[in-house]
Amino acid sequence: MLWFNNEKGHGFIETAAGDRLRVEGPDFRKGPPEGRCAGLAVTFQIAGDGDSARAQDVAFPEDAPPRRARIRRSAGR
């Protein structure tokens, strides 16, 4: 997932081939993501083709491990 803006109601997903697909809020199975979602893995179907292609039936894999914040240490420690 590249990003999703709840205020605008849409975002973009990047496919394994590097194509960008638009995704609308209603296209998520359990509702759009809340908060930061860049880099999250998703499963989806592609509707349409060419420039009109978009993602639909978007879901977050249930077995995906939870994201954790990285701890950054300063060089002086």
CORSULUR-V60229 format. One record per residue. N is the residue number from 1. RES is the residue in three letters. SS is DSSP state (H for helix, E for strand, - for the rest). PHI is phi in radians with two decimals (* if undefined). OMEGA is omega in radians with two decimals (999 if undefined). Layout:
# CORSULUR-V60229
((N & RES & SS & PHI & OMEGA) (N & RES & SS & PHI & OMEGA))
This chain:
# CORSULUR-V60229
((1 & MET & - & * & 3.10) (2 & LEU & - & -1.50 & 3.09) (3 & TRP & E & -2.94 & 3.04) (4 & PHE & E & -2.56 & -3.14) (5 & ASN & E & -1.91 & -3.11) (6 & ASN & - & -1.13 & 3.13) (7 & GLU & - & -1.17 & 3.13) (8 & LYS & - & -1.44 & 3.12) (9 & GLY & - & 1.42 & 3.11) (10 & HIS & E & -2.63 & 3.10) (11 & GLY & E & -2.89 & -3.11) (12 & PHE & E & -2.41 & 3.08) (13 & ILE & E & -2.08 & 3.06) (14 & GLU & E & -1.83 & 3.13) (15 & THR & - & -1.39 & 3.10) (16 & ALA & - & -1.08 & 3.13) (17 & ALA & - & -1.46 & 3.12) (18 & GLY & - & 1.61 & 3.11) (19 & ASP & - & -1.39 & 3.09) (20 & ARG & E & -1.76 & 3.12) (21 & LEU & E & -2.08 & 3.07) (22 & ARG & E & -1.28 & 3.09) (23 & VAL & E & -2.35 & 3.12) (24 & GLU & E & -1.77 & -3.14) (25 & GLY & H & -0.89 & -3.13) (26 & PRO & H & -1.17 & -3.13) (27 & ASP & H & -1.38 & 3.10) (28 & PHE & E & -1.53 & -3.14) (29 & ARG & - & -1.07 & -3.07) (30 & LYS & - & -1.98 & 3.14) (31 & GLY & - & 1.60 & -3.09) (32 & PRO & - & -1.18 & -3.14) (33 & PRO & - & -1.20 & 3.07) (34 & GLU & - & -1.84 & 3.10) (35 & GLY & - & 1.32 & -3.08) (36 & ARG & - & -1.20 & -3.13) (37 & CYS & - & -2.34 & -3.14) (38 & ALA & - & -1.02 & 3.10) (39 & GLY & - & 1.55 & 3.12) (40 & LEU & - & -1.26 & 3.08) (41 & ALA & - & -1.36 & 3.09) (42 & VAL & - & -2.43 & 2.96) (43 & THR & E & -1.92 & -3.08) (44 & PHE & E & -2.85 & 3.02) (45 & GLN & E & -1.94 & 3.11) (46 & ILE & E & -1.79 & 3.09) (47 & ALA & E & -1.90 & 3.14) (48 & GLY & - & 1.41 & 3.10) (49 & ASP & - & -2.61 & -3.14) (50 & GLY & H & 1.10 & -3.11) (51 & ASP & H & -1.23 & -3.13) (52 & SER & H & -1.62 & -3.14) (53 & ALA & - & -1.14 & 3.09) (54 & ARG & E & -2.58 & 3.13) (55 & ALA & E & -1.56 & 3.04) (56 & GLN & E & -2.53 & -3.11) (57 & ASP & E & 0.94 & -3.06) (58 & VAL & E & -1.43 & 3.13) (59 & ALA & E & -2.48 & 3.06) (60 & PHE & - & -1.67 & -3.14) (61 & PRO & - & -1.00 & -3.11) (62 & GLU & - & -1.19 & -3.08) (63 & ASP & - & -1.63 & 3.13) (64 & ALA & - & -1.22 & 3.13) (65 & PRO & - & -1.18 & 3.12) (66 & PRO & - & -1.13 & 3.12) (67 & ARG & - & -1.36 & 3.13) (68 & ARG & - & -2.19 & 3.10) (69 & ALA & - & -1.29 & 3.07) (70 & ARG & - & -1.49 & 3.08) (71 & ILE & - & -1.62 & 3.11) (72 & ARG & - & -1.87 & 3.13) (73 & ARG & - & -1.93 & 3.12) (74 & SER & - & -1.32 & -3.10) (75 & ALA & - & -1.15 & -3.09) (76 & GLY & - & -1.42 & -3.08) (77 & ARG & - & -1.61 & 999))
